[in-house]
Protein backbone atom coordinates (compact mmCIF):
# COMPACT_ATOMS: atom_id res chain seq x y z
CA UNK A 1 0.00 0.00 0.00
CA UNK A 2 1.27 3.46 -0.91
CA UNK A 3 1.62 5.84 2.00
CA UNK A 4 2.18 9.58 2.12
CA UNK A 5 5.93 9.05 2.23
CA UNK A 6 6.37 6.17 -0.23
CA UNK A 7 6.86 5.96 -3.96
CA UNK A 8 4.62 3.86 -6.20
CA UNK A 9 5.76 0.26 -6.42
CA UNK A 10 5.22 0.29 -10.17
CA UNK A 11 5.10 3.14 -12.66
CA UNK A 12 3.63 1.32 -15.63
CA UNK A 13 0.77 2.45 -17.84
CA UNK A 14 -1.14 0.77 -20.65
CA UNK A 15 -3.44 2.68 -22.99
CA UNK A 16 -5.55 1.65 -25.96
CA UNK A 17 -7.04 4.37 -28.14
CA UNK A 18 -9.10 3.80 -31.28
CA UNK A 19 -10.65 6.45 -33.51
CA UNK A 20 -11.79 6.53 -37.13
CA UNK A 21 -8.25 7.64 -38.01
CA UNK A 22 -5.91 5.59 -35.80
CA UNK A 23 -5.79 2.53 -33.54
CA UNK A 24 -2.98 2.65 -30.97
CA UNK A 25 -1.86 0.16 -28.32
CA UNK A 26 0.82 1.46 -25.96
CA UNK A 27 2.59 0.32 -22.80
CA UNK A 28 5.34 2.16 -20.93
CA UNK A 29 7.45 1.52 -17.85
CA UNK A 30 9.05 4.68 -16.46
CA UNK A 31 11.59 2.58 -14.55
CA UNK A 32 12.68 0.47 -17.48
CA UNK A 33 15.96 -0.04 -19.30
CA UNK A 34 15.20 1.77 -22.54
CA UNK A 35 13.84 -1.27 -24.34
CA UNK A 36 11.34 -0.65 -27.09
CA UNK A 37 9.12 -2.49 -29.55
CA UNK A 38 7.77 0.24 -31.80
CA UNK A 39 5.76 -0.04 -35.00
CA UNK A 40 3.83 3.00 -36.22
CA UNK A 41 4.04 2.36 -39.94
CA UNK A 42 6.21 5.48 -40.30
CA UNK A 43 9.86 4.51 -40.56
CA UNK A 44 11.42 7.77 -39.42
CA UNK A 45 8.97 8.17 -36.52
CA UNK A 46 9.87 4.65 -35.37
CA UNK A 47 13.54 5.67 -35.51
CA UNK A 48 12.87 8.77 -33.40
CA UNK A 49 10.71 6.94 -30.85
CA UNK A 50 13.39 4.26 -30.51
CA UNK A 51 15.89 7.02 -29.67
CA UNK A 52 13.41 8.53 -27.19
CA UNK A 53 12.96 5.15 -25.54
CA UNK A 54 16.67 4.33 -25.37
CA UNK A 55 17.86 7.66 -24.00
CA UNK A 56 15.02 8.16 -21.50
CA UNK A 57 15.39 4.59 -20.17
CA UNK A 58 11.61 4.33 -20.43
CA UNK A 59 10.51 0.98 -21.83
CA UNK A 60 7.95 1.48 -24.62
CA UNK A 61 5.79 -0.91 -26.61
CA UNK A 62 3.87 1.01 -29.27
CA UNK A 63 1.76 -0.37 -32.09
CA UNK A 64 -0.10 2.17 -34.21
CA UNK A 65 -2.27 1.62 -37.26
CA UNK A 66 -3.38 4.79 -38.99
CA UNK A 67 -4.70 6.29 -42.20
CA UNK A 68 -1.25 6.56 -43.75
CA UNK A 69 -2.80 6.48 -47.23
CA UNK A 70 -3.96 10.05 -46.48
CA UNK A 71 -0.82 11.35 -44.78
CA UNK A 72 1.23 10.87 -41.60
CA UNK A 73 -0.40 13.64 -39.56
CA UNK A 74 -3.06 11.70 -37.66
CA UNK A 75 -0.74 8.85 -36.70
CA UNK A 76 2.08 11.14 -35.57
CA UNK A 77 -0.18 13.37 -33.49
CA UNK A 78 -2.17 10.51 -31.98
CA UNK A 79 0.97 8.64 -30.93
CA UNK A 80 2.05 11.84 -29.16
CA UNK A 81 -1.36 12.05 -27.47
CA UNK A 82 -1.31 8.47 -26.22
CA UNK A 83 2.33 8.58 -25.11
CA UNK A 84 1.62 11.76 -23.15
CA UNK A 85 -1.44 10.20 -21.54
CA UNK A 86 0.60 7.14 -20.58
CA UNK A 87 3.38 9.20 -18.98
CA UNK A 88 0.80 11.17 -16.99
CA UNK A 89 -0.94 8.00 -15.82
CA UNK A 90 2.31 6.25 -14.88
CA UNK A 91 3.42 9.26 -12.80
CA UNK A 92 0.28 9.16 -10.64
CA UNK A 93 0.30 12.08 -8.20
CA UNK A 94 3.98 12.74 -9.06
CA UNK A 95 5.08 12.03 -5.53
CA UNK A 96 8.86 11.86 -5.03
CA UNK A 97 9.94 12.83 -8.55
CA UNK A 98 12.55 15.42 -9.46
CA UNK A 99 9.91 17.28 -11.52
CA UNK A 100 12.40 19.35 -13.54
CA UNK A 101 14.65 18.07 -16.28
CA UNK A 102 17.07 19.71 -18.70
CA UNK A 103 19.39 18.51 -21.45
CA UNK A 104 21.54 19.99 -24.19
CA UNK A 105 22.30 17.41 -26.85
CA UNK A 106 24.80 17.74 -29.71
CA UNK A 107 24.03 15.80 -32.88
CA UNK A 108 26.97 16.50 -35.15
CA UNK A 109 26.47 20.12 -36.31
CA UNK A 110 23.07 20.36 -34.57
CA UNK A 111 22.66 21.40 -30.95
CA UNK A 112 19.27 21.08 -29.25
CA UNK A 113 18.14 22.06 -25.76
CA UNK A 114 15.08 20.65 -23.99
CA UNK A 115 13.75 21.74 -20.61
CA UNK A 116 10.82 20.12 -18.79
CA UNK A 117 8.66 20.97 -15.80
CA UNK A 118 6.15 18.27 -14.87
CA UNK A 119 3.90 21.01 -13.66
CA UNK A 120 0.39 19.90 -14.53
CA UNK A 121 0.24 23.04 -16.70
CA UNK A 122 0.68 21.88 -20.31
CA UNK A 123 2.64 24.18 -22.60
CA UNK A 124 5.00 23.81 -25.54
CA UNK A 125 7.54 26.43 -26.56
CA UNK A 126 9.00 25.20 -29.85
CA UNK A 127 11.94 26.92 -31.53
CA UNK A 128 13.30 24.58 -34.17
CA UNK A 129 13.35 24.95 -37.93
CA UNK A 130 14.19 22.54 -40.71
CA UNK A 131 16.00 23.25 -43.98
CA UNK A 132 13.74 20.92 -45.97
CA UNK A 133 10.13 19.79 -45.88
CA UNK A 134 10.71 16.08 -45.41
CA UNK A 135 13.05 13.61 -43.72
CA UNK A 136 12.58 10.38 -45.58
CA UNK A 137 8.82 10.33 -46.21
CA UNK A 138 7.93 12.26 -43.05
CA UNK A 139 6.95 15.94 -43.16
CA UNK A 140 9.22 17.92 -40.85
CA UNK A 141 6.28 20.08 -39.69
CA UNK A 142 4.93 16.98 -37.94
CA UNK A 143 7.71 17.00 -35.33
CA UNK A 144 6.19 20.06 -33.67
CA UNK A 145 2.77 18.39 -33.80
CA UNK A 146 4.14 15.34 -31.98
CA UNK A 147 5.88 17.39 -29.29
CA UNK A 148 2.78 19.53 -28.73
CA UNK A 149 0.49 16.51 -28.47
CA UNK A 150 2.89 14.86 -26.03
CA UNK A 151 3.30 17.93 -23.80
CA UNK A 152 -0.42 18.74 -23.70
CA UNK A 153 -1.44 15.23 -22.75
CA UNK A 154 1.41 14.55 -20.32
CA UNK A 155 0.58 17.78 -18.50
CA UNK A 156 4.06 19.22 -18.67
CA UNK A 157 5.75 22.44 -19.69
CA UNK A 158 8.25 21.72 -22.45
CA UNK A 159 10.71 24.07 -24.13
CA UNK A 160 12.63 22.83 -27.17
CA UNK A 161 15.25 25.18 -28.59
CA UNK A 162 17.49 24.65 -31.59
CA UNK A 163 20.82 26.33 -30.92
CA UNK A 164 22.52 25.15 -34.12
CA UNK A 165 21.94 22.82 -37.02
CA UNK A 166 21.68 22.61 -40.80
CA UNK A 167 20.86 18.92 -41.37
CA UNK A 168 17.15 18.11 -40.97
CA UNK A 169 17.79 14.55 -39.78
CA UNK A 170 20.26 15.72 -37.15
CA UNK A 171 17.92 18.49 -35.93
CA UNK A 172 15.00 16.08 -35.53
CA UNK A 173 17.09 13.44 -33.80
CA UNK A 174 18.58 16.04 -31.49
CA UNK A 175 15.07 17.15 -30.49
CA UNK A 176 13.98 13.65 -29.58
CA UNK A 177 17.21 12.81 -27.75
CA UNK A 178 17.13 16.08 -25.78
CA UNK A 179 13.51 15.36 -24.82
CA UNK A 180 14.55 11.87 -23.75
CA UNK A 181 17.38 13.00 -21.50
CA UNK A 182 15.32 15.80 -19.93
CA UNK A 183 12.37 13.46 -19.39
CA UNK A 184 14.63 10.86 -17.80
CA UNK A 185 15.82 13.44 -15.29
CA UNK A 186 12.36 14.85 -14.56
CA UNK A 187 10.54 11.56 -13.90
CA UNK A 188 13.24 9.86 -11.86
CA UNK A 189 12.84 9.56 -8.08
CA UNK A 190 14.64 12.24 -6.07
CA UNK A 191 16.49 10.42 -3.27
CA UNK A 192 16.33 13.50 -1.04
CA UNK A 193 12.60 14.10 -1.52
CA UNK A 194 11.26 10.88 -0.03
CA UNK A 195 7.61 10.68 -0.97
CA UNK A 196 6.96 14.40 -1.05
CA UNK A 197 5.16 16.07 -3.93
CA UNK A 198 7.67 18.62 -5.34
CA UNK A 199 5.42 21.67 -5.06
CA UNK A 200 4.70 24.24 -2.37
CA UNK A 201 1.01 23.81 -3.26
CA UNK A 202 1.12 20.12 -2.35
CA UNK A 203 -0.25 19.10 -5.75
CA UNK A 204 0.95 19.15 -9.35
CA UNK A 205 -2.32 19.43 -11.23
CA UNK A 206 -2.34 22.86 -12.80
KOLVOMAR-553608 format. One record per residue (C-alpha): x, y, z; residue number from 1. Coordinates in steps of 0.5 Angstrom, whole numbers, plus 2048, in hexadecimal, padded with zeros to 3 digits. Layout:
N
((X, Y, Z), NUM)
...
# end
This chain:
206
((800, 800, 800), 1)
((803, 807, 7FE), 2)
((803, 80C, 804), 3)
((804, 813, 804), 4)
((80C, 812, 804), 5)
((80D, 80C, 800), 6)
((80E, 80C, 7F8), 7)
((809, 808, 7F4), 8)
((80C, 801, 7F3), 9)
((80A, 801, 7EC), 10)
((80A, 806, 7E7), 11)
((807, 803, 7E1), 12)
((802, 805, 7DC), 13)
((7FE, 802, 7D7), 14)
((7F9, 805, 7D2), 15)
((7F5, 803, 7CC), 16)
((7F2, 809, 7C8), 17)
((7EE, 808, 7C1), 18)
((7EB, 80D, 7BD), 19)
((7E8, 80D, 7B6), 20)
((7F0, 80F, 7B4), 21)
((7F4, 80B, 7B8), 22)
((7F4, 805, 7BD), 23)
((7FA, 805, 7C2), 24)
((7FC, 800, 7C7), 25)
((802, 803, 7CC), 26)
((805, 801, 7D2), 27)
((80B, 804, 7D6), 28)
((80F, 803, 7DC), 29)
((812, 809, 7DF), 30)
((817, 805, 7E3), 31)
((819, 801, 7DD), 32)
((820, 800, 7D9), 33)
((81E, 804, 7D3), 34)
((81C, 7FD, 7CF), 35)
((817, 7FF, 7CA), 36)
((812, 7FB, 7C5), 37)
((810, 800, 7C0), 38)
((80C, 800, 7BA), 39)
((808, 806, 7B8), 40)
((808, 805, 7B0), 41)
((80C, 80B, 7AF), 42)
((814, 809, 7AF), 43)
((817, 810, 7B1), 44)
((812, 810, 7B7), 45)
((814, 809, 7B9), 46)
((81B, 80B, 7B9), 47)
((81A, 812, 7BD), 48)
((815, 80E, 7C2), 49)
((81B, 809, 7C3), 50)
((820, 80E, 7C5), 51)
((81B, 811, 7CA), 52)
((81A, 80A, 7CD), 53)
((821, 809, 7CD), 54)
((824, 80F, 7D0), 55)
((81E, 810, 7D5), 56)
((81F, 809, 7D8), 57)
((817, 809, 7D7), 58)
((815, 802, 7D4), 59)
((810, 803, 7CF), 60)
((80C, 7FE, 7CB), 61)
((808, 802, 7C5), 62)
((804, 7FF, 7C0), 63)
((800, 804, 7BC), 64)
((7FB, 803, 7B5), 65)
((7F9, 80A, 7B2), 66)
((7F7, 80D, 7AC), 67)
((7FD, 80D, 7A8), 68)
((7FA, 80D, 7A2), 69)
((7F8, 814, 7A3), 70)
((7FE, 817, 7A6), 71)
((802, 816, 7AD), 72)
((7FF, 81B, 7B1), 73)
((7FA, 817, 7B5), 74)
((7FF, 812, 7B7), 75)
((804, 816, 7B9), 76)
((800, 81B, 7BD), 77)
((7FC, 815, 7C0), 78)
((802, 811, 7C2), 79)
((804, 818, 7C6), 80)
((7FD, 818, 7C9), 81)
((7FD, 811, 7CC), 82)
((805, 811, 7CE), 83)
((803, 818, 7D2), 84)
((7FD, 814, 7D5), 85)
((801, 80E, 7D7), 86)
((807, 812, 7DA), 87)
((802, 816, 7DE), 88)
((7FE, 810, 7E0), 89)
((805, 80D, 7E2), 90)
((807, 813, 7E6), 91)
((801, 812, 7EB), 92)
((801, 818, 7F0), 93)
((808, 819, 7EE), 94)
((80A, 818, 7F5), 95)
((812, 818, 7F6), 96)
((814, 81A, 7EF), 97)
((819, 81F, 7ED), 98)
((814, 823, 7E9), 99)
((819, 827, 7E5), 100)
((81D, 824, 7DF), 101)
((822, 827, 7DB), 102)
((827, 825, 7D5), 103)
((82B, 828, 7D0), 104)
((82D, 823, 7CA), 105)
((832, 823, 7C5), 106)
((830, 820, 7BE), 107)
((836, 821, 7BA), 108)
((835, 828, 7B7), 109)
((82E, 829, 7BB), 110)
((82D, 82B, 7C2), 111)
((827, 82A, 7C6), 112)
((824, 82C, 7CC), 113)
((81E, 829, 7D0), 114)
((81B, 82B, 7D7), 115)
((816, 828, 7DA), 116)
((811, 82A, 7E0), 117)
((80C, 825, 7E2), 118)
((808, 82A, 7E5), 119)
((801, 828, 7E3), 120)
((800, 82E, 7DF), 121)
((801, 82C, 7D7), 122)
((805, 830, 7D3), 123)
((80A, 830, 7CD), 124)
((80F, 835, 7CB), 125)
((812, 832, 7C4), 126)
((818, 836, 7C1), 127)
((81B, 831, 7BC), 128)
((81B, 832, 7B4), 129)
((81C, 82D, 7AF), 130)
((820, 82E, 7A8), 131)
((81B, 82A, 7A4), 132)
((814, 828, 7A4), 133)
((815, 820, 7A5), 134)
((81A, 81B, 7A9), 135)
((819, 815, 7A5), 136)
((812, 815, 7A4), 137)
((810, 819, 7AA), 138)
((80E, 820, 7AA), 139)
((812, 824, 7AE), 140)
((80D, 828, 7B1), 141)
((80A, 822, 7B4), 142)
((80F, 822, 7B9), 143)
((80C, 828, 7BD), 144)
((806, 825, 7BC), 145)
((808, 81F, 7C0), 146)
((80C, 823, 7C5), 147)
((806, 827, 7C7), 148)
((801, 821, 7C7), 149)
((806, 81E, 7CC), 150)
((807, 824, 7D0), 151)
((7FF, 825, 7D1), 152)
((7FD, 81E, 7D3), 153)
((803, 81D, 7D7), 154)
((801, 824, 7DB), 155)
((808, 826, 7DB), 156)
((80B, 82D, 7D9), 157)
((811, 82B, 7D3), 158)
((815, 830, 7D0), 159)
((819, 82E, 7CA), 160)
((81E, 832, 7C7), 161)
((823, 831, 7C1), 162)
((82A, 835, 7C2), 163)
((82D, 832, 7BC), 164)
((82C, 82E, 7B6), 165)
((82B, 82D, 7AE), 166)
((82A, 826, 7AD), 167)
((822, 824, 7AE), 168)
((824, 81D, 7B0), 169)
((829, 81F, 7B6), 170)
((824, 825, 7B8), 171)
((81E, 820, 7B9), 172)
((822, 81B, 7BC), 173)
((825, 820, 7C1), 174)
((81E, 822, 7C3), 175)
((81C, 81B, 7C5), 176)
((822, 81A, 7C8), 177)
((822, 820, 7CC), 178)
((81B, 81F, 7CE), 179)
((81D, 818, 7D0), 180)
((823, 81A, 7D5), 181)
((81F, 820, 7D8), 182)
((819, 81B, 7D9), 183)
((81D, 816, 7DC), 184)
((820, 81B, 7E1), 185)
((819, 81E, 7E3), 186)
((815, 817, 7E4), 187)
((81A, 814, 7E8), 188)
((81A, 813, 7F0), 189)
((81D, 818, 7F4), 190)
((821, 815, 7F9), 191)
((821, 81B, 7FE), 192)
((819, 81C, 7FD), 193)
((817, 816, 800), 194)
((80F, 815, 7FE), 195)
((80E, 81D, 7FE), 196)
((80A, 820, 7F8), 197)
((80F, 825, 7F5), 198)
((80B, 82B, 7F6), 199)
((809, 830, 7FB), 200)
((802, 830, 7F9), 201)
((802, 828, 7FB), 202)
((7FF, 826, 7F4), 203)
((802, 826, 7ED), 204)
((7FB, 827, 7EA), 205)
((7FB, 82E, 7E6), 206)
# end
